């Protein structure tokens, strides 16, 4: 059962977190292009699409920690420090995405944001991506694990 849960957890991470990190990273430059050319429908459509991808995959991404908890429970590692740190960083990444990235994307798509908004959005997106990269490294290295590298 552990292998199945781990496989679903990893697949969910690839399928859900991958697209949101890429789309979120692509959004600030696309928004800058849309702001620079307000009559460019294609630029606006691109920002709308990237924002929609981020919203949908953020919801789908809930499967990652759900299957992560199930896997960790099955492996008996819920109390391990590397996992607790990973859980905290995952929660922080979710907060950054939900409270800082998505609302700024919405403001830009709705036309209430400006170039300064894109700069802050790029910073928050970078923080979000860095948090996920750190969690990924912790999942691979698993400090103190008897089965880790």
C-alpha positions as CSV (number, residue, x, y, z in Angstrom):
1,X,0.0,0.0,0.0
2,X,2.9,2.3,0.8
3,X,4.2,2.1,-2.8
4,X,0.8,2.9,-4.2
5,X,0.3,5.9,-1.9
6,X,3.8,7.2,-2.6
7,X,3.2,6.8,-6.4
8,X,0.0,8.8,-6.2
9,X,1.6,11.4,-4.0
10,X,4.5,11.9,-6.5
11,X,2.3,11.9,-9.5
12,X,-0.1,14.4,-7.9
13,X,2.9,16.6,-7.1
14,X,4.2,16.5,-10.7
15,X,0.7,16.9,-12.3
16,X,-0.5,19.6,-9.9
17,X,2.4,21.5,-8.5
18,X,4.4,21.6,-11.7
19,X,1.8,23.4,-13.8
20,X,1.0,26.0,-11.1
21,X,4.7,26.8,-10.5
22,X,5.3,27.2,-14.3
23,X,2.1,29.2,-14.9
24,X,2.7,31.4,-11.9
25,X,6.2,32.1,-13.1
26,X,5.0,33.0,-16.6
27,X,2.3,35.3,-15.3
28,X,4.2,38.4,-14.3
29,X,6.0,38.9,-17.7
30,X,2.7,38.2,-19.5
31,X,0.9,40.7,-17.3
32,X,3.6,43.3,-18.0
33,X,3.1,42.8,-21.7
34,X,-0.7,43.1,-21.3
35,X,-0.2,46.3,-19.3
36,X,2.2,47.8,-21.9
37,X,-0.4,47.1,-24.7
38,X,-3.9,47.4,-23.2
39,X,-5.5,46.9,-26.6
40,X,-3.7,43.6,-27.2
41,X,-6.4,41.0,-26.7
42,X,-4.0,38.1,-27.0
43,X,-1.8,39.4,-24.2
44,X,-4.9,39.7,-22.0
45,X,-6.1,36.3,-23.0
46,X,-2.7,34.9,-22.0
47,X,-2.9,36.4,-18.5
48,X,-6.4,35.1,-18.1
49,X,-5.4,31.6,-19.1
50,X,-2.3,31.5,-16.9
51,X,-4.4,32.8,-13.9
52,X,-7.0,30.1,-14.6
53,X,-4.3,27.4,-14.7
54,X,-3.0,28.6,-11.4
55,X,-6.5,28.6,-9.8
56,X,-7.4,25.1,-11.1
57,X,-4.1,23.5,-10.2
58,X,-4.0,25.1,-6.8
59,X,-7.2,23.2,-6.0
60,X,-6.0,20.0,-7.6
61,X,-2.8,20.4,-5.6
62,X,-4.7,19.7,-2.4
63,X,-4.2,16.0,-3.4
64,X,-0.5,16.3,-2.8
65,X,-0.5,16.8,1.0
66,X,-3.5,14.5,1.3
67,X,-1.6,11.6,-0.2
68,X,1.5,12.8,1.5
69,X,0.0,12.4,4.9
70,X,-1.4,9.0,4.0
71,X,2.0,7.9,2.7
72,X,3.8,9.2,5.8
73,X,1.3,7.6,8.1
74,X,1.7,4.2,6.3
75,X,5.5,4.6,6.6
76,X,5.3,5.6,10.2
77,X,7.3,8.8,9.7
78,X,4.7,11.4,10.8
79,X,6.9,12.5,13.7
80,X,10.2,12.8,11.7
81,X,11.7,16.3,11.7
82,X,12.2,16.4,7.9
83,X,8.5,15.6,7.4
84,X,7.3,18.2,9.9
85,X,9.5,20.8,8.2
86,X,8.1,19.8,4.8
87,X,4.6,20.0,6.1
88,X,5.2,23.5,7.5
89,X,6.8,24.6,4.2
90,X,4.0,23.2,2.2
91,X,1.5,25.0,4.4
92,X,3.5,28.2,3.9
93,X,3.6,27.7,0.2
94,X,-0.2,27.3,0.2
95,X,-0.6,30.5,2.1
96,X,1.7,32.4,-0.3
97,X,-0.2,31.1,-3.3
98,X,-3.6,31.7,-1.8
99,X,-3.0,35.0,-0.1
100,X,-0.3,36.7,-2.1
101,X,0.0,35.2,-5.6
102,X,-3.6,34.5,-6.7
103,X,-5.1,37.8,-5.5
104,X,-2.5,39.8,-7.3
105,X,-3.0,37.8,-10.4
106,X,-6.8,38.5,-10.1
107,X,-6.2,42.2,-9.7
108,X,-4.1,42.3,-12.8
109,X,-6.6,40.2,-14.9
110,X,-9.4,42.5,-13.7
111,X,-7.4,45.6,-14.6
112,X,-6.9,47.0,-11.1
113,X,-3.2,46.2,-10.8
114,X,-0.2,48.1,-12.2
115,X,3.4,47.5,-13.0
116,X,4.3,47.6,-9.3
117,X,1.8,44.8,-8.7
118,X,3.7,42.7,-11.3
119,X,7.0,43.3,-9.4
120,X,5.5,42.2,-6.1
121,X,3.8,39.2,-7.8
122,X,7.1,38.1,-9.3
123,X,8.7,38.2,-5.9
124,X,5.9,36.2,-4.2
125,X,5.9,33.7,-7.1
126,X,9.6,33.2,-6.5
127,X,9.1,32.6,-2.8
128,X,6.3,30.1,-3.7
129,X,8.6,28.3,-6.1
130,X,11.5,28.3,-3.6
131,X,9.3,26.8,-0.9
132,X,8.3,24.0,-3.3
133,X,11.9,23.4,-4.4
134,X,12.9,23.1,-0.7
135,X,10.1,20.6,0.0
136,X,11.1,18.6,-3.0
137,X,14.7,18.4,-1.8
138,X,13.6,17.4,1.7
139,X,11.4,14.7,0.2
140,X,14.3,13.3,-1.7
141,X,17.1,13.6,0.9
142,X,15.0,12.9,4.0
143,X,17.7,13.9,6.6
144,X,18.1,11.3,9.3
145,X,16.1,8.7,7.4
146,X,17.4,5.2,7.5
147,X,16.2,4.6,3.9
148,X,17.3,8.0,2.6
149,X,20.5,8.9,0.6
